[in-house]
């Protein structure tokens, strides 16, 4: 006898999910899932008893339809990527807005993450960059002959700060250069 039939029989006899779990060994969440499915199918216990195990399994969990892959979907997206990348340079334009526009205009669109991944790959291949509004220094450290540590922007020779070590516990920063 299948677990589904046991669970439905217990449900029809008024046995709770905890006791049904003890009887069948099936988790309470799965029991609730089967009971909800039984309620939506609107079948009687006698009708359930008439099914064999395979038919009952297919009744409760019908096989998913095989989806036909859309071969042109990637081609359609790749044709849009140059315009999308260019429009992202406009002030106020976001990836989310571009994805929503794409989703509304494509008959079978990719999901958000896949769209972002294809766009990032396109931009990486074609050298698109999003320039930050403020540039931060890329800090390099070098030791001086006096034993101090000098911090500087790696792109410029002018030091940002000089650190002198006092003993082994404290680092003092002084002589900050601007």
C-alpha positions in Angstrom: 0.0 0.0 0.0 1.4 3.4 -0.9 2.2 6.1 1.6 -0.3 8.5 -0.2 -3.2 6.1 0.5 -2.2 5.6 4.1 -2.0 9.4 4.6 -5.4 10.0 2.9 -7.0 7.2 4.9 -5.7 8.6 8.2 -7.0 12.1 7.2 -10.4 10.7 6.3 -10.5 8.9 9.7 -9.8 12.2 11.5 -6.3 11.3 12.6 -4.0 14.4 13.0 -0.7 15.0 11.2 1.4 14.1 14.3 -0.3 10.7 14.7 -0.2 10.1 10.9 3.6 10.9 11.1 4.0 8.3 13.8 2.0 5.7 11.7 3.6 6.3 8.3 7.0 7.8 9.1 6.4 10.6 6.6 7.2 14.2 7.7 4.3 16.4 8.8 5.0 18.9 6.1 4.7 16.2 3.4 1.5 14.9 5.1 0.0 18.4 4.9 1.1 18.7 1.3 -0.8 15.4 0.4 -3.9 16.5 2.4 -4.0 19.8 0.6 -3.6 18.1 -2.8 -6.3 15.6 -1.8 -8.6 18.5 -0.9 -8.0 20.4 -4.2 -8.6 17.2 -6.3 -12.0 16.8 -4.6 -11.9 13.0 -4.6 -13.4 10.6 -2.2 -11.4 7.9 -0.3 -13.1 5.2 -2.4 -11.9 6.9 -5.6 -8.3 7.1 -4.2 -8.4 3.4 -3.2 -9.3 2.6 -6.8 -6.0 4.0 -8.2 -2.9 2.0 -8.4 0.3 3.5 -6.9 1.7 4.8 -10.2 -1.6 6.4 -11.3 -2.0 7.9 -7.8 1.5 9.4 -7.9 0.8 10.9 -11.3 -2.6 12.2 -10.1 -1.0 14.0 -7.1 2.1 15.1 -9.0 1.5 15.2 -12.7 4.7 15.2 -14.8 5.8 18.6 -15.9 5.4 19.5 -19.5 8.7 19.6 -21.4 9.4 23.1 -22.4 10.7 23.8 -25.9 13.8 25.9 -25.7 13.6 29.2 -27.5 16.6 29.2 -29.7 16.1 32.9 -30.8 15.8 34.2 -27.2 19.6 34.7 -26.8 19.9 36.2 -30.3 17.2 38.7 -29.5 18.8 39.7 -26.3 22.3 40.0 -27.9 20.8 42.3 -30.5 19.6 44.6 -27.7 22.7 44.6 -25.5 24.5 47.5 -27.3 21.6 49.8 -26.9 21.0 48.7 -23.3 24.7 49.3 -22.4 24.6 52.7 -24.0 21.4 53.8 -22.3 22.8 52.8 -18.9 25.2 55.7 -19.2 22.3 58.1 -19.0 21.7 59.8 -15.7 18.9 58.0 -13.7 19.0 54.9 -15.8 19.3 51.6 -13.8 19.7 48.0 -14.6 16.3 47.3 -13.1 14.6 49.7 -15.4 16.4 48.2 -18.4 15.4 44.7 -17.3 11.8 45.7 -16.9 11.7 47.2 -20.3 13.3 44.1 -21.8 10.8 41.9 -19.9 7.8 43.8 -21.3 9.1 43.8 -24.9 10.4 40.3 -25.3 7.9 37.4 -25.8 10.0 35.0 -23.8 12.4 37.0 -21.7 15.2 35.8 -19.4 14.9 36.3 -15.7 16.6 39.1 -13.9 19.8 37.3 -12.9 20.4 35.8 -16.3 19.7 39.1 -18.0 22.3 40.8 -15.7 24.8 38.0 -16.3 24.5 38.3 -20.1 24.8 42.1 -19.9 27.8 42.0 -17.7 29.5 39.5 -20.0 28.8 41.7 -23.0 30.1 44.8 -21.2 33.2 43.0 -20.1 33.9 41.7 -23.6 33.4 45.2 -25.2 35.2 47.2 -22.6 32.2 49.1 -21.1 32.9 50.5 -17.7 30.8 52.4 -15.2 33.0 55.2 -14.0 32.7 56.2 -10.4 31.8 59.8 -9.7 34.7 60.2 -7.2 38.1 58.6 -7.5 39.7 57.2 -4.4 43.4 56.9 -4.1 45.0 53.5 -4.7 47.3 53.4 -1.7 50.7 51.8 -1.8 53.0 51.5 1.2 56.8 51.7 1.1 59.5 51.8 3.8 61.8 54.8 4.0 65.5 54.7 4.9 64.7 56.1 8.4 62.4 53.1 9.1 59.2 55.0 8.6 56.3 53.7 6.4 55.2 56.0 3.7 51.7 55.8 2.2 51.1 57.2 -1.3 48.7 57.1 -4.1 50.2 54.5 -6.5 49.4 56.7 -9.5 51.3 59.7 -8.1 54.8 60.0 -6.5 53.6 62.5 -3.7 53.2 60.7 -0.4 49.8 60.9 1.4 51.2 60.3 4.9 54.3 59.1 6.7 54.1 56.7 9.6 56.8 56.4 12.3 56.8 53.4 14.6 57.4 54.1 18.2 58.4 50.9 19.9 56.5 47.8 18.9 53.0 48.9 20.0 52.0 52.3 18.7 51.9 53.6 15.2 51.8 57.4 14.9 50.7 59.1 11.7 52.0 62.6 11.3 53.2 64.9 8.6 50.2 64.3 6.4 50.9 65.7 3.0 48.1 67.2 0.9 
